[in-house]
Amino acid sequence: MKISYLSDLHLDFHLDGGISFLNSLEIPETDLLVIAGDFMDVSITAIVAPLRFFCERFKNVLWVTGNHEYYHSDILNFNFIRFLL
């Protein structure tokens, strides 16, 4: 099994929400992509596009939240994000 791992992307610090950065990534073909911690400070409108970016490109994506994901959010937001994906 091939696993690729990304961590501490902090996409909220990019002016375009990290989309140009995501497009520049060269992630090899993988069985599982793990996005671990501090992906971005969560707002429902901001996080769905980057998560979809990965979900559309990889068969299996595991997102593990870090402390930054909880700065402006709560567990109800995460349940709603799962519904949107």
DRENTORKOL-3810 file (N, C-alpha, C; in nm, 4 decimals):
REM DRENTORKOL-3810
@n.u->0.0842; n.v->-0.1174; n.w->0.0000; ca.u->0.0000; ca.v->0.0000; ca.w->0.0000; c.u->0.0892; c.v->0.1244; c.w->0.0000
@n.u->0.0590; n.v->0.2177; n.w->-0.0905; ca.u->0.1326; ca.v->0.3438; ca.w->-0.0979; c.u->0.0527; c.v->0.4525; c.w->-0.0257
@n.u->0.1199; n.v->0.5208; n.w->0.0656; ca.u->0.0565; ca.v->0.6271; ca.w->0.1429; c.u->0.1353; c.v->0.7558; c.w->0.1218
@n.u->0.0642; n.v->0.8627; n.w->0.0870; ca.u->0.1246; ca.v->0.9959; ca.w->0.0790; c.u->0.0709; c.v->1.0790; c.w->0.1943
@n.u->0.1550; n.v->1.1672; n.w->0.2448; ca.u->0.1251; ca.v->1.2385; ca.w->0.3680; c.u->0.1520; c.v->1.3870; c.w->0.3497
@n.u->0.0540; n.v->1.4689; n.w->0.3827; ca.u->0.0693; ca.v->1.6147; ca.w->0.3828; c.u->0.0330; c.v->1.6660; c.w->0.5209
@n.u->0.1064; n.v->1.7656; n.w->0.5677; ca.u->0.0796; ca.v->1.8165; ca.w->0.7014; c.u->0.1072; c.v->1.9661; c.w->0.7071
@n.u->0.0337; n.v->2.0339; n.w->0.7929; ca.u->0.0568; ca.v->2.1758; ca.w->0.8229; c.u->0.0566; c.v->2.2633; c.w->0.6973
@n.u->-0.0440; n.v->2.2459; n.w->0.6133; ca.u->-0.0518; ca.v->2.3246; ca.w->0.4898; c.u->-0.0933; c.v->2.4695; c.w->0.5151
@n.u->-0.1702; n.v->2.4959; n.w->0.6182; ca.u->-0.2123; ca.v->2.6325; ca.w->0.6546; c.u->-0.2610; c.v->2.7113; c.w->0.5320
@n.u->-0.3553; n.v->2.6535; n.w->0.4594; ca.u->-0.4039; ca.v->2.7145; ca.w->0.3356; c.u->-0.4692; c.v->2.8506; c.w->0.3572
@n.u->-0.5158; n.v->2.8776; n.w->0.4775; ca.u->-0.5815; ca.v->3.0060; ca.w->0.5041; c.u->-0.4842; c.v->3.1227; c.w->0.4962
@n.u->-0.3543; n.v->3.0992; n.w->0.4944; ca.u->-0.2574; ca.v->3.2069; ca.w->0.4828; c.u->-0.2284; c.v->3.2448; c.w->0.3380
@n.u->-0.2837; n.v->3.1721; n.w->0.2434; ca.u->-0.2672; ca.v->3.2032; ca.w->0.1010; c.u->-0.3817; c.v->3.2942; c.w->0.0570
@n.u->-0.3509; n.v->3.3914; n.w->-0.0254; ca.u->-0.4532; ca.v->3.4871; ca.w->-0.0690; c.u->-0.5687; c.v->3.4208; c.w->-0.1430
@n.u->-0.5389; n.v->3.3153; n.w->-0.2179; ca.u->-0.6435; ca.v->3.2478; ca.w->-0.2944; c.u->-0.6961; c.v->3.1231; c.w->-0.2234
@n.u->-0.6751; n.v->3.1148; n.w->-0.0924; ca.u->-0.7198; ca.v->2.9983; ca.w->-0.0172; c.u->-0.6349; c.v->2.8749; c.w->-0.0425
@n.u->-0.5197; n.v->2.8938; n.w->-0.1038; ca.u->-0.4268; ca.v->2.7837; ca.w->-0.1274; c.u->-0.4470; c.v->2.7082; c.w->-0.2568
@n.u->-0.5417; n.v->2.7508; n.w->-0.3394; ca.u->-0.5701; ca.v->2.6767; ca.w->-0.4630; c.u->-0.4492; c.v->2.6733; c.w->-0.5565
@n.u->-0.3801; n.v->2.7845; n.w->-0.5769; ca.u->-0.2623; ca.v->2.7828; ca.w->-0.6654; c.u->-0.1514; c.v->2.6961; c.w->-0.6053
@n.u->-0.1374; n.v->2.6988; n.w->-0.4741; ca.u->-0.0398; ca.v->2.6121; ca.w->-0.4082; c.u->-0.0764; c.v->2.4654; c.w->-0.4294
@n.u->-0.2028; n.v->2.4312; n.w->-0.4105; ca.u->-0.2467; ca.v->2.2930; ca.w->-0.4293; c.u->-0.2207; c.v->2.2464; c.w->-0.5718
@n.u->-0.2472; n.v->2.3346; n.w->-0.6674; ca.u->-0.2244; ca.v->2.2987; ca.w->-0.8080; c.u->-0.0764; c.v->2.2773; c.w->-0.8381
@n.u->0.0125; n.v->2.3358; n.w->-0.7583; ca.u->0.1560; ca.v->2.3210; ca.w->-0.7825; c.u->0.2135; c.v->2.1933; c.w->-0.7205
@n.u->0.1374; n.v->2.1282; n.w->-0.6339; ca.u->0.1870; ca.v->2.0071; ca.w->-0.5680; c.u->0.2013; c.v->1.8915; c.w->-0.6661
@n.u->0.3083; n.v->1.8173; n.w->-0.6531; ca.u->0.3280; ca.v->1.6960; ca.w->-0.7317; c.u->0.3201; c.v->1.5781; c.w->-0.6357
@n.u->0.2005; n.v->1.5246; n.w->-0.6232; ca.u->0.1780; ca.v->1.4120; ca.w->-0.5332; c.u->0.1749; c.v->1.2851; c.w->-0.6170
@n.u->0.2608; n.v->1.1899; n.w->-0.5842; ca.u->0.2632; ca.v->1.0666; ca.w->-0.6643; c.u->0.1335; c.v->0.9881; c.w->-0.6500
@n.u->0.1112; n.v->0.8992; n.w->-0.7444; ca.u->-0.0057; ca.v->0.8114; ca.w->-0.7354; c.u->0.0023; c.v->0.7349; c.w->-0.6045
@n.u->-0.1094; n.v->0.7297; n.w->-0.5346; ca.u->-0.1078; ca.v->0.6723; ca.w->-0.4006; c.u->-0.2384; c.v->0.6003; c.w->-0.3709
@n.u->-0.2319; n.v->0.5052; n.w->-0.2810; ca.u->-0.3528; ca.v->0.4351; ca.w->-0.2378; c.u->-0.4288; c.v->0.5143; c.w->-0.1322
@n.u->-0.3560; n.v->0.5923; n.w->-0.0549; ca.u->-0.4173; ca.v->0.6710; ca.w->0.0519; c.u->-0.3431; c.v->0.8021; c.w->0.0664
@n.u->-0.4167; n.v->0.9110; n.w->0.0638; ca.u->-0.3595; ca.v->1.0433; ca.w->0.0909; c.u->-0.4034; c.v->1.0832; c.w->0.2307
@n.u->-0.3071; n.v->1.1114; n.w->0.3176; ca.u->-0.3351; ca.v->1.1554; ca.w->0.4538; c.u->-0.3057; c.v->1.3046; c.w->0.4609
@n.u->-0.4067; n.v->1.3820; n.w->0.4977; ca.u->-0.3910; ca.v->1.5257; ca.w->0.5205; c.u->-0.3972; c.v->1.5422; c.w->0.6720
@n.u->-0.2827; n.v->1.5718; n.w->0.7306; ca.u->-0.2734; ca.v->1.5684; ca.w->0.8764; c.u->-0.2538; c.v->1.7073; c.w->0.9350
@n.u->-0.3483; n.v->1.7483; n.w->1.0099; ca.u->-0.3383; ca.v->1.8648; ca.w->1.0955; c.u->-0.3059; c.v->1.9981; c.w->1.0324
@n.u->-0.3736; n.v->2.0978; n.w->1.0803; ca.u->-0.3518; ca.v->2.2372; ca.w->1.0420; c.u->-0.3606; c.v->2.2577; c.w->0.8906
@n.u->-0.4628; n.v->2.1996; n.w->0.8333; ca.u->-0.4951; ca.v->2.2168; ca.w->0.6917; c.u->-0.5328; c.v->2.3631; c.w->0.6680
@n.u->-0.6239; n.v->2.4134; n.w->0.7488; ca.u->-0.6606; ca.v->2.5551; ca.w->0.7474; c.u->-0.7564; c.v->2.5818; c.w->0.8622
@n.u->-0.7606; n.v->2.7079; n.w->0.9060; ca.u->-0.8629; ca.v->2.7448; ca.w->1.0035; c.u->-0.9960; c.v->2.7251; c.w->0.9344
@n.u->-1.0863; n.v->2.6565; n.w->0.9963; ca.u->-1.2074; ca.v->2.6116; ca.w->0.9291; c.u->-1.3153; c.v->2.7184; c.w->0.9234
@n.u->-1.3606; n.v->2.7422; n.w->0.8039; ca.u->-1.4914; ca.v->2.8021; ca.w->0.7809; c.u->-1.5520; c.v->2.7141; c.w->0.6732
@n.u->-1.6772; n.v->2.6875; n.w->0.6843; ca.u->-1.7400; ca.v->2.5928; ca.w->0.5918; c.u->-1.7211; c.v->2.6354; c.w->0.4474
@n.u->-1.7328; n.v->2.7639; n.w->0.4205; ca.u->-1.7211; ca.v->2.8090; ca.w->0.2818; c.u->-1.5789; c.v->2.7959; c.w->0.2299
@n.u->-1.4791; n.v->2.8078; n.w->0.3167; ca.u->-1.3405; ca.v->2.8052; ca.w->0.2714; c.u->-1.2837; c.v->2.6648; c.w->0.2575
@n.u->-1.3235; n.v->2.5737; n.w->0.3409; ca.u->-1.2553; ca.v->2.4439; ca.w->0.3449; c.u->-1.3077; c.v->2.3418; c.w->0.2446
@n.u->-1.4287; n.v->2.3586; n.w->0.1990; ca.u->-1.4864; ca.v->2.2575; ca.w->0.1097; c.u->-1.4100; c.v->2.2479; c.w->-0.0218
@n.u->-1.3741; n.v->2.3584; n.w->-0.0836; ca.u->-1.3041; ca.v->2.3536; ca.w->-0.2130; c.u->-1.1696; c.v->2.2821; c.w->-0.2031
@n.u->-1.0840; n.v->2.3140; n.w->-0.1057; ca.u->-0.9575; ca.v->2.2398; ca.w->-0.0978; c.u->-0.9758; c.v->2.0909; c.w->-0.0665
@n.u->-1.0727; n.v->2.0571; n.w->0.0177; ca.u->-1.0966; ca.v->1.9151; ca.w->0.0448; c.u->-1.1487; c.v->1.8433; c.w->-0.0786
@n.u->-1.2369; n.v->1.9073; n.w->-0.1520; ca.u->-1.2854; ca.v->1.8465; ca.w->-0.2773; c.u->-1.1717; c.v->1.8280; c.w->-0.3768
@n.u->-1.0798; n.v->1.9243; n.w->-0.3799; ca.u->-0.9633; ca.v->1.9157; ca.w->-0.4680; c.u->-0.8945; c.v->1.7804; c.w->-0.4501
@n.u->-0.8706; n.v->1.7418; n.w->-0.3250; ca.u->-0.8042; ca.v->1.6150; ca.w->-0.2980; c.u->-0.8965; c.v->1.4960; c.w->-0.3219
@n.u->-1.0213; n.v->1.5073; n.w->-0.2809; ca.u->-1.1159; ca.v->1.3953; ca.w->-0.2961; c.u->-1.1431; c.v->1.3623; c.w->-0.4419
@n.u->-1.1348; n.v->1.4604; n.w->-0.5294; ca.u->-1.1561; ca.v->1.4366; ca.w->-0.6724; c.u->-1.0333; c.v->1.3740; c.w->-0.7393
@n.u->-0.9162; n.v->1.3868; n.w->-0.6780; ca.u->-0.7927; ca.v->1.3398; ca.w->-0.7389; c.u->-0.7420; c.v->1.2073; c.w->-0.6812
@n.u->-0.7889; n.v->1.1733; n.w->-0.5627; ca.u->-0.7397; ca.v->1.0532; ca.w->-0.4962; c.u->-0.8564; c.v->0.9681; c.w->-0.4500
@n.u->-0.8398; n.v->0.8378; n.w->-0.4638; ca.u->-0.9479; ca.v->0.7451; ca.w->-0.4302; c.u->-0.9788; c.v->0.7468; c.w->-0.2803
@n.u->-0.8760; n.v->0.7517; n.w->-0.1973; ca.u->-0.8939; ca.v->0.7485; ca.w->-0.0522; c.u->-0.8205; c.v->0.8662; c.w->0.0103
@n.u->-0.8942; n.v->0.9481; n.w->0.0825; ca.u->-0.8370; ca.v->1.0641; ca.w->0.1505; c.u->-0.8772; c.v->1.0569; c.w->0.2972
@n.u->-0.7780; n.v->1.0688; n.w->0.3834; ca.u->-0.8024; ca.v->1.0726; ca.w->0.5270; c.u->-0.7587; c.v->1.2088; c.w->0.5780
@n.u->-0.8517; n.v->1.2825; n.w->0.6327; ca.u->-0.8217; ca.v->1.4143; ca.w->0.6876; c.u->-0.8242; c.v->1.4041; c.w->0.8395
@n.u->-0.7105; n.v->1.4318; n.w->0.9007; ca.u->-0.6975; ca.v->1.4306; ca.w->1.0460; c.u->-0.6853; c.v->1.5749; c.w->1.0904
@n.u->-0.7776; n.v->1.6188; n.w->1.1729; ca.u->-0.7768; ca.v->1.7595; ca.w->1.2132; c.u->-0.6647; c.v->1.7876; c.w->1.3129
@n.u->-0.6192; n.v->1.9119; n.w->1.3088; ca.u->-0.5208; ca.v->1.9610; ca.w->1.4054; c.u->-0.5849; c.v->2.0716; c.w->1.4881
@n.u->-0.5059; n.v->2.1422; n.w->1.5637; ca.u->-0.5631; ca.v->2.2463; ca.w->1.6489; c.u->-0.6190; c.v->2.3641; c.w->1.5689
@n.u->-0.5627; n.v->2.3972; n.w->1.4543; ca.u->-0.6103; ca.v->2.5121; ca.w->1.3772; c.u->-0.7518; c.v->2.4916; c.w->1.3238
@n.u->-0.7883; n.v->2.3682; n.w->1.2963; ca.u->-0.9223; ca.v->2.3427; ca.w->1.2449; c.u->-1.0312; c.v->2.3782; c.w->1.3460
@n.u->-0.9963; n.v->2.3901; n.w->1.4721; ca.u->-1.0963; ca.v->2.4192; ca.w->1.5756; c.u->-1.0972; c.v->2.5655; c.w->1.6196
@n.u->-1.0125; n.v->2.6494; n.w->1.5607; ca.u->-1.0058; ca.v->2.7891; ca.w->1.6041; c.u->-1.1373; c.v->2.8639; c.w->1.5832
@n.u->-1.2012; n.v->2.8422; n.w->1.4718; ca.u->-1.3250; ca.v->2.9150; ca.w->1.4390; c.u->-1.4381; c.v->2.8184; c.w->1.4105
@n.u->-1.4417; n.v->2.7067; n.w->1.4806; ca.u->-1.5352; ca.v->2.6024; ca.w->1.4436; c.u->-1.5751; c.v->2.5195; c.w->1.5651
@n.u->-1.6643; n.v->2.4260; n.w->1.5393; ca.u->-1.7001; ca.v->2.3265; ca.w->1.6396; c.u->-1.7366; c.v->2.1971; c.w->1.5678
@n.u->-1.7683; n.v->2.0953; n.w->1.6420; ca.u->-1.7926; ca.v->1.9628; ca.w->1.5839; c.u->-1.9097; c.v->1.9640; c.w->1.4861
@n.u->-2.0075; n.v->2.0501; n.w->1.5048; ca.u->-2.1203; ca.v->2.0554; ca.w->1.4112; c.u->-2.0744; c.v->2.0970; c.w->1.2724
@n.u->-1.9770; n.v->2.1868; n.w->1.2645; ca.u->-1.9242; ca.v->2.2256; ca.w->1.1338; c.u->-1.8600; c.v->2.1064; c.w->1.0632
@n.u->-1.7899; n.v->2.0232; n.w->1.1385; ca.u->-1.7242; ca.v->1.9076; ca.w->1.0773; c.u->-1.8256; c.v->1.8066; c.w->1.0262
@n.u->-1.9331; n.v->1.7884; n.w->1.0978; ca.u->-2.0386; ca.v->1.6983; ca.w->1.0486; c.u->-2.0986; c.v->1.7529; c.w->0.9204
@n.u->-2.1169; n.v->1.8833; n.w->0.9110; ca.u->-2.1718; ca.v->1.9444; ca.w->0.7904; c.u->-2.0738; c.v->1.9334; c.w->0.6748
@n.u->-1.9443; n.v->1.9512; n.w->0.7006; ca.u->-1.8428; ca.v->1.9380; ca.w->0.5965; c.u->-1.8429; c.v->1.7956; c.w->0.5413
@n.u->-1.8528; n.v->1.6959; n.w->0.6282; ca.u->-1.8601; ca.v->1.5562; ca.w->0.5816; c.u->-1.9803; c.v->1.5374; c.w->0.4904
@n.u->-2.0922; n.v->1.5999; n.w->0.5240; ca.u->-2.2123; ca.v->1.5902; ca.w->0.4414; c.u->-2.1874; c.v->1.6525; c.w->0.3035
@n.u->-2.1177; n.v->1.7650; n.w->0.2981; ca.u->-2.0916; ca.v->1.8335; ca.w->0.1718; c.u->-1.9988; c.v->1.7544; c.w->0.0797
@n.u->-1.9098; n.v->1.6772; n.w->0.1370; ca.u->-1.8143; ca.v->1.6004; ca.w->0.0564; c.u->-1.8762; c.v->1.4700; c.w->0.0127
END
